């Protein structure tokens, strides 16, 4: 112990502590109770949201689709043999979404929008859209302006038939 100097020890400690990151993160994790038919029952994810992505131990992802009082049902986005009872599950706090745009037209993608057709990555400008969203409204329709004659005077007199788009 005679060869150890306090200045050297403090210099070594300062050097090692200089890269120390003091921030802490709090992840909500749960435990797989049961797995079967591509569905996992997970206990411990009390704050999980409908449609949220969760990550299992082996890196497999799933989507929360069933919120119950004491557990959540997660649809697995991969083979269920990678997940077993007792495995831990971590919330990602991201709602499942897919990138859409002109480059995705004609491509084969999985549930998360990752190309599986072997043609490389999706190119072009894309926009992130949630998987579960409100359907777009009906576009504006022009009213029917041109009458359509059937050729039978009795029917044409009783029932007005128009040519073009419907006007409700």
C-alpha positions in Angstrom: 0.0 0.0 0.0 3.0 2.3 0.2 3.0 2.9 -3.6 -0.6 4.2 -3.8 -0.9 8.0 -3.8 -4.1 9.8 -3.1 -3.8 12.2 -6.1 -3.5 9.2 -8.5 -6.6 7.5 -7.0 -8.6 10.7 -7.1 -7.5 11.3 -10.8 -8.6 7.8 -11.7 -12.0 8.2 -10.0 -12.6 11.6 -11.6 -11.8 10.1 -15.0 -14.2 7.2 -14.5 -17.0 9.4 -13.1 -16.7 12.0 -15.8 -18.7 9.9 -18.2 -21.3 8.9 -15.6 -24.9 9.8 -16.6 -26.9 10.5 -13.5 -30.3 10.5 -15.3 -32.7 7.7 -14.3 -35.5 6.3 -16.4 -38.6 4.5 -15.0 -40.0 1.8 -17.3 -43.2 0.1 -16.6 -42.8 -3.6 -17.0 -45.1 -6.6 -16.7 -45.0 -10.4 -16.7 -46.5 -12.8 -19.2 -49.2 -14.9 -17.6 -50.2 -17.0 -20.5 -49.4 -17.3 -24.2 -51.5 -19.0 -26.9 -52.7 -18.5 -30.5 -50.6 -15.4 -31.0 -52.1 -13.7 -27.9 -50.2 -13.0 -24.6 -51.9 -12.2 -21.3 -49.7 -9.7 -19.4 -49.9 -8.7 -15.8 -48.4 -5.5 -14.4 -49.0 -3.0 -17.2 -51.7 -0.9 -15.4 -51.1 2.2 -17.5 -51.0 0.6 -20.9 -53.1 2.2 -23.6 -55.2 0.6 -26.3 -53.1 0.2 -29.5 -49.8 0.7 -27.7 -46.7 -1.2 -28.7 -45.0 -3.3 -26.1 -41.7 -5.1 -26.3 -40.9 -8.6 -25.0 -37.6 -9.9 -23.7 -36.4 -11.3 -27.0 -37.1 -8.1 -28.9 -40.5 -9.3 -30.3 -43.2 -6.6 -30.3 -46.9 -6.7 -29.7 -49.9 -4.4 -29.7 -52.2 -4.0 -26.7 -55.7 -4.7 -27.8 -57.6 -5.9 -24.7 -57.6 -3.9 -21.5 -58.9 -5.7 -18.5 -59.0 -4.9 -14.9 -56.0 -7.0 -13.8 -54.2 -7.8 -17.1 -53.9 -6.8 -20.8 -54.2 -8.8 -23.9 -51.4 -8.3 -26.4 -51.4 -9.5 -30.0 -47.9 -10.8 -30.9 -46.3 -9.4 -34.1 -44.2 -12.5 -34.7 -44.0 -16.2 -33.7 -45.4 -17.0 -30.3 -42.8 -19.6 -29.6 -40.4 -16.7 -28.8 -42.5 -15.7 -25.8 -43.0 -17.8 -22.7 -44.8 -17.6 -19.4 -42.8 -15.5 -16.9 -41.1 -13.3 -19.6 -40.9 -9.6 -18.9 -42.8 -7.1 -21.1 -41.9 -3.4 -21.4 -44.1 -0.5 -22.4 -42.8 1.6 -25.3 -45.3 4.4 -24.8 -45.9 4.6 -28.6 -49.2 4.0 -30.3 -48.9 1.5 -33.1 -48.5 3.4 -36.4 -47.3 2.9 -40.0 -45.5 5.2 -42.4 -47.5 5.8 -45.5 -46.8 7.6 -48.8 -46.4 7.2 -52.5 -43.4 4.8 -52.0 -45.5 2.2 -50.2 -47.9 1.7 -53.1 -47.5 -1.8 -54.6 -45.2 -3.0 -51.8 -45.8 -5.8 -49.3 -45.3 -4.7 -45.7 -45.9 -6.3 -42.3 -48.1 -4.8 -39.6 -45.6 -2.1 -38.6 -44.9 -1.1 -42.2 -41.5 -2.9 -42.6 -41.1 -4.1 -46.2 -41.1 -7.9 -46.6 -41.1 -8.2 -50.4 -37.3 -8.1 -50.7 -37.3 -4.8 -52.8 -35.3 -2.8 -50.2 -36.5 0.0 -48.0 -39.5 2.3 -48.8 -38.3 5.4 -50.5 -39.9 8.9 -50.9 -41.6 11.1 -48.4 -43.8 9.3 -45.8 -46.2 10.3 -43.2 -46.8 8.6 -39.9 -50.4 7.4 -39.4 -51.8 5.4 -36.5 -53.1 2.0 -37.3 -56.4 2.8 -35.5 -57.9 6.1 -36.7 -61.1 7.6 -37.7 -62.1 6.9 -41.3 -62.0 9.9 -43.7 -65.3 11.5 -44.5 -67.2 11.1 -47.8 -65.9 13.4 -50.5 -68.2 16.2 -51.8 -70.5 14.9 -54.5 -72.1 16.9 -57.2 -75.9 16.9 -57.3 -77.7 15.1 -60.1 -78.6 17.6 -62.8 -79.5 15.5 -65.8 -82.7 13.4 -65.9 -82.6 9.9 -67.2 -85.6 8.7 -69.2 -86.5 5.0 -69.2 -88.6 5.3 -72.3 -91.8 4.2 -70.5 -94.0 7.2 -70.0 -95.8 5.8 -66.9 -92.5 5.1 -65.1 -90.9 8.4 -66.1 -94.0 10.3 -64.8 -94.1 8.5 -61.4 -90.4 7.9 -60.6 -87.9 10.6 -61.2 -84.6 9.0 -62.1 -81.5 11.1 -62.4 -78.2 10.4 -64.2 -75.0 11.0 -62.2 -74.1 10.7 -58.6 -76.7 10.3 -55.9 -77.8 13.3 -54.0 -79.0 12.3 -50.5 
